[in-house]
Amino acid sequence: QDPCLDWDSAVHQKAPGVLALQHLHHSSWGSTVGFLEPTEKLLRDHSVPLATINSQKLAQIASDLDFKEDPTKSDILSVMKNQSAVAKTPNRAGQSCRGQGGSTGAAAGGHREGPSPVAGSGQQQQWAAGVGSPVPGSDQQQQWAAGVGSPVPGSGQQQQWAAGVISSCWCSWSHLARLRKALREARLRHLENFCSRAKHLAANWNRIRTSRRTIIHIPSLGYSQHIREHIPDLALQQNLQMGRLCDILDANVDVIYICPLALSEELLQYYNKLLGLQAAVRSGNPEDMADLQDRFKILTPEAINSFPEHHMCLATVLKYSPRTLQRLQVLLQGRDAYMVGGVPHLDELAVADQLQVPLLGSEPAVAQLYSTKSGSKRIFALAGVPTPPGEWDIHSREQLLHALSQLVLDHPEVQRWLFKVDDERAGDGTAFCDVTSHLECHPWIQREQRGHGPGACSESQARELALVKISQELPGLLAQHVQPVNEKRFPTWEKFLQTFLTQGGVIEAFPCSGSVTNVTVDLLIEPTGQLTLLASGEQLHAEGPLRSSGSTIPQRSVDPEVLQALCLRIGEACKSKGVRGYFSVDFAAFTHPQTGEQQVWATDLDLCYSDQLALSQFLVYLTDGNGDCGSSILQAPLGAQESKGQRVQDKETKPVSSDPVPSSPWCAVASSQLRHSSLSGISYSLLLHTCKAHGIGFDLQEKQGTVFVLYEDQKRHSLGMITIGEDLQGVLLTFARNLFIIHQEISAPNMQGETNFKMAIRDIEAILGVTAQNKLRLEEEQPWEADALKE
């Protein structure tokens, strides 16, 4: 947790101390690297061979280093546990030329700025490996020496050789130092301009949001590099939010959508037609479809294929796409405009600076801090909202075992405990364990608690004994019974634990109920600080109970007033920490087994634009509706036939009035995470034609039916689907029926394909309480039969 750093290895990127720091501070490694050179110099100047770095102190100031000049001596001392020894040791004459190897550095050519141990010394091999030079005396030395003039160690020219190597290394480090300084200066400039434009956006927001404006949407997943490397089909995952295009519902808004994939002309025309439905929806006449190509643009950066192995987020790819940036500048000339990003990243600031537009969102450092699992717990604690029992900021095995032992003892009613890695996404970094059911000492603890009474137990020696017994059992219990959600990435508890302790994480109780509803609420903190609830939904789980794959919109499980009150408190806490822009909050709602009352826990916080919000945008657009998240009602004008019938009835009973058209509450089932490997064997046009033949489509007059969200037309193994109607049970059944039919149409009897369609249908069955004999029930060993739906 607190790695040691010696100055001879400070510049060696593979040294154990450096690697330990890199593991601890992977998300801010660029900042941490800025510490190495001045830290090494300070240790050398004070003849301190070893320093223990306080990781928590380092984490507190690492983010600032991106935007500062070189750290001061006090900055460096503040991260050292043995800072008193460093601070009190005076410089001695010639000390900066000395190291653990004695005075060779001074003899080799006077003052030196980089470490060069004596040739042939124990440290030389490690040092030489850091600069790519063979160990003197090795077989490769003479070939290498031909380039730099290095003699065999021990010869009379050794000092000349050492001086040449030192000079070469110092030139490299000087170049790196200049690059780091230039990077810090650029990031500082981007941050200053971001803050300046944010103030301008806030001051003019009331005018801008009601005036003609352009919104640049960049659905970038700016997670840390180590997270992006583990996101399959990163480009596809960044393109799940095509619903952002629906901002053109406001007649004053034009949208520029930055797409991480090259879309075919067929797919571009699909979205042109889909967005053109809005006018036809309003009139109920298909002939009124509009051509809105002048209202939105879909641009793909030219660098999308230039860095295939780098797992760059979309903002970074756009940063390295000068032609696309130039076109954006032309499109934005003379217009009010602002950017809406995705998961915040420093390169979003760089792009905004290049385009000279404000960014509606949080500073990346703020978003990074409070989007972690531990960071969200801090926000919830500040807001004073109910949360699951648990602990956060866990970084060591001892801390984990101690915290879990305490939690198990203090909350005997909790059967399942969750372990969540701080920086992971979409449930990938989650594992769970039913601890008490496998705890051999649990019956003894229960007897002790009954014997001492609930109050006395916590003060008795029995509590300490119970903690000892639990902590002794836990290591073996966890190794045998923990189940990571992503078993491909984490096949064992030890693999998961390694990542958990490296990145930090939380322990959290799973609700003690057989029926748990997970609710997601999307919110916006406007530049002025105004907080708005935008959408709500109850999660669908097509890939297990701890992974969201979609939503039923709006949510109807929690009293809207209760949910709104919790969201407002969380929003105020976020605002006080500098959060701006779009974000979402996850809740777990369940009935308490003892009291019978509903409990609502805040469980997660994502400081970015969500997939659910993008799907909700489609829902509002296609129904010409108005979502009232505060009341969990989506109001939309009645369908053409209903409103016509209503008008006839009104005409017979009362005079015609100018009252607004009656409205009806709509609902939808929406998913952006539907996967089926057999989809790649059929073109989108044929798929849509087949669906139409089975009655799967959208009725413009009734404003009901199904719409597909298509992401790309190369692999074609994923799609999104939204089913809209007035009755939730009917909509859920229609959604399941659609999946059933699509699977049957694209799959051969002996090749069912890899899919999550079946799990999605089973999740819907569980929601509806359908029995195993239901006609939609799927059998793994038999092909799906469409006739089953006709019975």
N, C-alpha and C positions, 0 to 999 in steps of 0.2 A: 504493500500500500504506500510505503514511503521509500522509493528506490534510492540507492546510493549512486553518486556520480563522482568519478575521479577525473581530474583535468586531462590526464593522458588519453582518456577514452571519450571525452566530451565531444570531440569532432568526429568520432567514429560511429556512424549511423547504426552499426550492428552490435555495439557494446551493450551488455546486459542492462546497465542503468538507463541507457537511452531507449532501448526497446521497452523497458518497463514504463518509462514516461510516455512513450508513444501509445502503449496499450491503454494507459489511464486517461490520456488526453487526445485520443484519436480524433474527436470532433473538433478540436481546436489545435491540431498538431502544427499548423502553419504558424500559429502564435507561439507555441511552445518552442519551436525551433529557434525563434528569435532570442530565446534565453540562452541557448547553448554557447554561442561565441563569447558574449560578455561574461557569462558565468565562469566559463573555462579560464578566461583571462584574469578574473578576480581571484579565483582559486590559485592560479599560478603565481600571481603577483604577491599573494600573502603566504605562499609556501604551504597551502593546505591541501594535502593529497586527496582527501575524501570529504564529501559533503552529503548529508542526508537531506533530500528534498521533501518538504512538507507539501504533499499533493493537494490538500485542501486549499492551502494558501496559493499555490500555483494556479489552481482552477479559478480562484477569485479574480486574479489579475490577468489571466492568459488572454481573455477576449479583448482587453484594452490594448494589448500589444499590437493588435492589427492596425491600430490607428494612432500609435504613439511613435515618438522617436525611440532610439535605443533605450532600454530600461536603465534606470539609474542604479547606483550602488545600493541605495536603500531598498529599491524594488527587489534586487537580487538577494540581499541579505534577508529580506522578509520571508523568503520561501525556504530558507535554510534552517534546519533544526539546530545546527551547531554554529549559528550566526555569531555568537559571542566570540568564539575562537577565531573566526575570520575577521571580525571587526577589530579585535584587540591586537592581532598580530601585525606589527609594523613592517613596512617594506624594508628590506635590507639592500644594500648596494649590490647591484648586479643580480638581484633575485629574479627579476623578470626574465633573465636569460638562463635561469636554472630550472631544473625539474627533478624528477626522481632519479634521473640518470646522471646527475652531477652537473659539471660545468661544460659539457660538450657543446651545448648550444652557443655559449658565449665564444668558445674557441673557434666554432665553425663559421664565424663571420659576424660577431657582435650581436646586437639586439635582434630578437626574432619575435614574431607575433603568433606563430603557430607551433604546436608541439612537435618536437623531433627527438625521440629518445636516442641513446647511443646506438650506433649501428652494431648489431649483434647482441644487444641487450634483450632481456626477456620481453620488454614491451615492443620491441621493434617490429615483430611479425604482425602484431595486431595493428600497430600504427601504419605499417606499410600496406596492409590489406585495405585500410581505409582510403588510401590514395591511389590504389591500383598498381603499386610497385612491388616486384618480387622481392623476397627476402634476400639480402646480399649474400652471395655465395651459392645461390641456387642455380640450377641449370639455365634458367631463363634470364639470369641477371645480365649477361654480357649483351644479349640481344636487346634487353630493355635499356641497358647502359648506353647502347649506341645512340639512343635518342636523347639521353640527358647527360651522358658523360660520367657514368658512375663507375668507379674502380671497384675491385674486389676489396671487401672490408679488411682492414688491417694494413693495407698498403699506405704509402705515404700520401696518397691523394684522397684519403678518406674524408678529411675535413672539407675539401673542395666538393666531393660528392654529396656530403650531408648538406652543405650550404645550397647546392643546386636543387636538391629535393625540397628543402625548406622553402626556398624561393618559389619553386613551382607550386607547392601546396599553398603557400600564402597568397599567391596570385589567384588561385582557384577560390580560396576563401574570401579574398577581397572582392572578387567578382560576385560571389554568392551574397556577400554582405551588401553590395551595392544593389543587387536585384531585390533582396529583402527590403532594403530601405525604400527602393522605388515602389515595391508592392505596398508597403505600409503607407507611403505617401498617397498612392492612387486610391487605396481603400479609405484613407482618411478623407480625401477629397470627395469620394463617392458618398461617404456617410454624411459629411457636412452638407453636400448638395441635397441628399435625401431629406435631411432635417429641415433645410431651408424651404424646399418645395412642399414638404408636408405642412409647414406653417402657412404657406401660401394657399394650399388646397383647403385647409381648415378655414382660413379667413374668407375664402370665396366659395365654399361648398354649397351654401344655400342657393347661390346663383348658378353654379356649374351643374348641380344635379337637376335643375329644372330647365336648362338651356341645351342648345344643340351641342353635342359632345361625342367624342370617340373613346371607346373603352378598348384597350389592348389587353387581351386575355392571354396569359402565358401559364398554362397548367403544369408548371415545372415541379418535380419532386426533388427539392433541394436537400435531401437527407445527407448525412455524412457518407463519405466514400464507401466505408465498409458495409453500410446498409444498402446502398445502391447496387453494390456488387452481388448482393443476394436477392435482388428483385428480379424474378424471371420476366423476360419481355418488358424491360424498363420503358421503352418507347411506347408500347401498347398501354402500360399502366398510366402513363402520362397523358394518354388520349381518351380517358374514360369520361371526360367532362365536356363533351360536345354540347351539352345543354347550356353552356355559357353563351352560345350563339343566340339564345332566346332573349337576351337583353334587348334585342331590337324590338321587343314588344312595346317598349317606350318609343314613340315616334321620333323623339329627339336624339335617340342613340344610334350610332353606327358602331359595329363591332369588328375588330381585327383579331382573329383567333390564330395564335401561333401553334402550328400542328407539328408534333414530333415525328410524323410519318408522312411519306409521299402518298397522297390520295389520288386515285385514278379520276378521270373525267366522269366516269359513271357514278362514283361515290360523291363527287362534288355536286353533280346534278341531283342526286338523292336528297342532299340537304337543302338544295335550292327549292325543290318541290315540297319538302317537309315544312320548311319555314314559310313557304308560300300558302300553306293551308290556313293560316290564321285568318285571312280575310274571308275565306270560304266558310270557316267555322262560325264567324260572326253572322254571316248571312244565311248559312245553311245550304248554300248553292255551290256545288263543286266548280261551276264555271267561273266563280269569282276568285279563283286562285291567283295570287299576285306573284310577280317576278321581283324578288328583293335582292338581286345580285349586287345592286349598288349600295345596299345597306350593310352588307357584311363581306369580309374578305377572309379567306383561309390561306395563310402563308406557311410554307415549310422552309426552314432554314437550310441553306445549301450545304452546311457542314454536318448534316445528320449522319452521313456515312463516313466521315473523315476520321473519326476516333472510335472504331468498332470495339476496341478492348478497354476503353477508358471509363465506361459506365457514367458518362457525363449527364448531368441533369439538363433539361431543356434550356434553362436560362444560360448555362455555360455554352451550349451549342450555338445559341443565338448570338452570344457575345463574339464567337469566332465565325460569324456569317456576315461579312461586310456588305454583300449585295442585298441581303434581306434587310439589314439595318438601314441601308441607303433607301430602299423602297419604302420602308416605314417612315423615314424622315420626309419623303415626298408626300406620302398619304396624309401626314399629320400637319402639313404646313397650313398655318392660319386657323387651326382648330383648337378648341379646348379639348384636352385629352388627359387621361391618366391610365396607369397600368394596374392590373389586378393579377398578382402572381399565384403561385401554388404554395408548396412548403418553402418558406423563405430561405434565400441563399444570397451570399455576398454578390454573386454575379447578377442577381436581379437589380441591385443598386447600380452596378456597372452599366447594364443595359438602359436603365432609366436615365442615367447620366448621359449616355450617348444620345438618347432620343430627346433629352431635355424635357422630360415629363415627370410629374409626381407619381409616386407609387402608393396605392391604397393598401397599406399593410404595416406589419410590425418591423422594427429593426431586426435583422437576422439573429443577432446575439440574444435579444430578448425572447424571440420566438424559440430559439434553440434551448434556452434555459427552462422555459415554462411548458414546452411541449413534451419534455421527458416525463416518464411516469412519476419520478420523484418531484419534478417541478410542478406537475399538476396537483400533487398532494399539498404543496405549499400554497397554491392558489385556493384550493378548497378549504384549507385551514384558515386562510385569511378571510375567506368569504363566510366561514362559520356554517357550512352546509353539512348535512349528514354524509358520512363516507364509511366504507367497510372498515372493520377493525384491521389494523395492519401496521407495518413499519416501512419506512423508505430510506433512501440514501444508504443502502447496504453495499459494502465493498469488500468484505472479508468473510471467509468461511466461518470463523468464530462468531462474528457479528450476526450472521444468518442463523446459526444454530441457537445462539442465545435469544435472539428476537423471536424465532419460531417457538422455542420452548416456552417463553413467557406468554405468547399469544395462545398456544394450545391450552395452557393451564388457565388463563384468564377467560377464555371463551370456549368452554367444553361443548357448547351446542353446535359449534362450527365443525362440519365434517370435512369440507374440502377447502384447501388453501391454494391460492394461486401465486405463482412466482413470475414477475414481469420484468424483463430487461428494460432498462431506462430508455434506450434510443431506438428500440425496434418498432416495427409497424405491422398493422393488419393481423395481429395475433401471432406473428412468426416468433416473437421473443417471449412467448407465454408457455408455462408448464403448470401442471396441477397435480395435487396429491390428496387423496382421502386419508389424512394422517391418523385420525383417531381410530378408524376401523382397523388399522394395522398396528396400532400402538399396544404392545403387550402389557404395559404398565397402566393402561387407561382404566381397567376395572379397579385396580388398587387405588388410583387417584380418586375415582368416584366414591369409593368407600371412605377414604380419608376426608373428602369434602363433606360427605354426609355426617361423618363423626364429629368434625370440628365446627360444622355450620359454615355457611357461605362467608360470613364476616371473619370468623376466627381463623379460617384456613390461610388467608393471606398473611396473617401475622404469626403464624406458628412455624415451628421447625419442620413441620410436615411439608410446607410449601417449598422450602429449600431442598428437602429430600426429593420431592416430586420433580423439581427442576433438574436435579442431577440425573434422575432416572430417565426423564424424557430426553435430555441432551445426549445421554449415552446411547439411546436407541435410534435417535434421528439419523445419524450418518448412514447406517445400514438400511434403515427403512426408506430413506429418500432414494438411495442408489437402486433399490429394488422396485419401488412403486411409483416414482414420479413419471408422469407422461407428458413429454413436450408436445405442443400442438403441431409443430412442424417436425415430424419425425425424420424426414429426409435430411434436414439440416442438422438436427440434434438427435442422433440415434440413441444416445445414452444420457443419463443424468450428468455424468462428468463433463461431457461435451457442452451441455447446456450451462452447467455451473461455471465453467471456465469463462464463457461469454458473459454470464450474469455478473460475476465478480470483477471482470475486466471493465465492463461498462457501468456497473452499478445497477441497482434495481429495487423493487419493492416486493413485500409480501402482503397479500391481501386476502381477506376472507371471501369465500363464495357464499351467496345468500343461502340460509337454511330453509329452503322451500323446494317443493317439487315442481313449482311453476314460477319461472323467473322471466320477466319481460325486460328486454333491453331497449331503451328509448334514446334516440339521438335528436338533439335540438341544434339547429343552425342559427347563428346570430351574426350581427354586424355591428361593430363599433365604428361609427362614421368618423371622419376627420375632426368633426366638432366635438366628439365625445358622446354623441347621442347613441343609445343602445337600442337596437331593433331586433325582434325575434322574427326570423324569416321562414323557417320550416321545421317540421317535426315528423318523426316517423318511428315505427317499431321495427327493430331489426329482424331480418330473415337470416337464417343460418344454414346455408347449403353445404357448408364444409365443416360442420361441427359447432357446438354451442358457444365457442369462444372466438369465432370468426364471423364478422358480418359480411353478408353477400348481397344485401338489398334491404328494402324497407316496405312496410305498408304505410301509406301517407294519407292523411295526417295520423298522428298517434291518438289512440283513444283509451289507453289503459290507465293513465294518471290524470287526476283532476287538473285541468288546464291552469287553474289559479295557483295550485301548489307548484306545478312545474314552472310557471312563469316567475313566481316569487324566487325560487331557487336559481333560475337562470339570471335574474336581475342581480342577485347578490354575487354570483360568480362573475358576471359581466363587469360589475363595479370593481371587484378585486383585480380583474384583468386590466381594466382601464387604469387603475392606480399604479400598475407596473409597466405602463407604457405600451400595452397591447392595443393595436388598431387593426381594422380590417375584418375579414371574415374568420370565424372560428366555430367549432362545434363542441358540444358537451355530451358525453354519454352518461346515462343513468341506468341503474338496475332497480326495477320495481317488483315487489313481491309481498305476499301476505305473511306477517309474522306468525309462526306456528303457535305461540303462546297467547298473544293478545288478539289475534285475528284481524289486526289492523294493517293497512297497507304501509309499507316502508319504502322510501325512495332514497337510494344512495347515489351520490355523484362518483363515477368510477374512472372517467378519462376525459382528457382535454386535448383537442387538436387545433393548433393555431394556424389554420389554413382553410381554403375553400374545399368543401367536401363533395364526394361523389353523390351523396344524397341530395345536396342542394342543387347540383346540376340536373339530376333527374326531376326534382321538384320544379325546376324552371321549365322543363318540357311539359309537365303536367299543367301548370298555370297557362302556358302558351297555347296548348292544344284545346283547353276548355274555355279559354277567354275568361279565366276565373280570377278570384282574388283570395289568396290564402290568409287567414287570420290565425296566426300561430298562437296567439294569446287565448283563443277559444277552441283551438284544435279543430277548426272547421274550414274547409275549402269551399267557398261559395262560387257558383258559376251560373250564368243564365241557363234556363231550362232548354232542353233540346227542341228542335223545330216542331216536331209533332206534339210534344207536351204543351209547349207554349201556345201553339195554334188551338189545341183543344181547350186550354185554359181561357184563351181569348174568346172562343165561342161561348163558353159557359158564362164568362163575365158579361158578354154582350146580352145574353138572355136574362140576366138577373140584375144588372145595373148599368148605368150609362158608361160609355167608353171614357176612360180618363187617361191622363198623360203620365200615370205612375210608371216607374221602371219595370222592365220585364221581370217576372218572378224568377227567383233563383232556387237552386237545389244544392244540398251538400254533396260534393263528389268525394271519392276516395280512389286510391290507386295502389297497385302492387308494382314495385319497380326494382329492377336489379341491373347492375352494371357488370356483374361477375359471372355470367353464364358461359360455361365452357363445354365444348364438345369437339373431339378430334375429327369426327366425320363431317363437320361443317366445311372443312377445307376441300371436300370432294364435290361441292355444289356451289355454283355461282350465286351471288346475292340476288340477281334478277330471277333466277329459277327458284330460289328459296322463297322469295316474296310472291311469285306466281303460284307456287304450291300452297303457301299459306292462304292466299286469297281463295283458292279452290276449296279449302276446308273452312272457309268462313272466318279466317283469322285476319282481321283488318280493323280499320278505324272508320266509324260512321260519322261523317261530318255533321249530319243533321242532328243525330242524337248525342254527339260529343262523347261517345263511348266506344270502347274497343281496345285494340292493341296497336302499339307503335314500336318499331325496332330502332335501336341505336346501334349504328354500324361504325366500327372503329378503324378498320383497315381491310384491304382486299388482296393481300398477299398470302398470309397464312390462313386467315379466315377461320380461326378456331374459337373465337370469342365474340360475343355480342351482348348488347343490352336489350331489355324488353320492359315496356311499361303497359300495363293493362288498367284501363280507366272505367269506372262505373259509379253507380249510386249506392250499391249494396256491397259491403265488404266481403261477406261470405261468397256472393256471386263472383266478385272480382277475383278472389283467391282461387275459386274453382276454375274460372276461365284461364287464369295464369297457368295453373297446373295442367289443364287440358291442352293448352298451347304447347307446353314442353313435351307432353306425351306424344302429340301428333308429329311435332318436328323430329323427335327422336325416331319415331316409327318410319318417317319418310326418308331420313338420311342414313339409316343404319341397315346393314345386311343382317339376316338372322344369325349368321355365324361370326359377325364382327360388330359388336355393340359399341366399340369405341370407348375412349376415356372421356368421362363426362361428370359433371356435378348436377345434371338434370334430375337424376333419380333422388339424390339427397335433398334437392330443392323441393321436390314434390312431397317427400316424406316430412319435411319440415312444415309444409302447408297442411298436410294431413294432421300433424300434431297440433297445429294452431286451431284447426276446425274440430278436433276431437273425433276424427274419423276412425272407425275400427279397422282391424286388419283385413276384414272381408270387403272393404270398400272397393269399388270398381277401378279406382285409380291406383290401387296398391300394386307395387311393382315386384316382380319376382326376378332375382338375379340370374337364375339359370334358364329363363325362358325369354324369347323375344317378345317385345311389346306388341299387343294386338289392338288395332284401332277399333275392332268390332266391340271390344269390351266397353267402350264409351257409349255405344249405341243402345245397350241393354236398358 
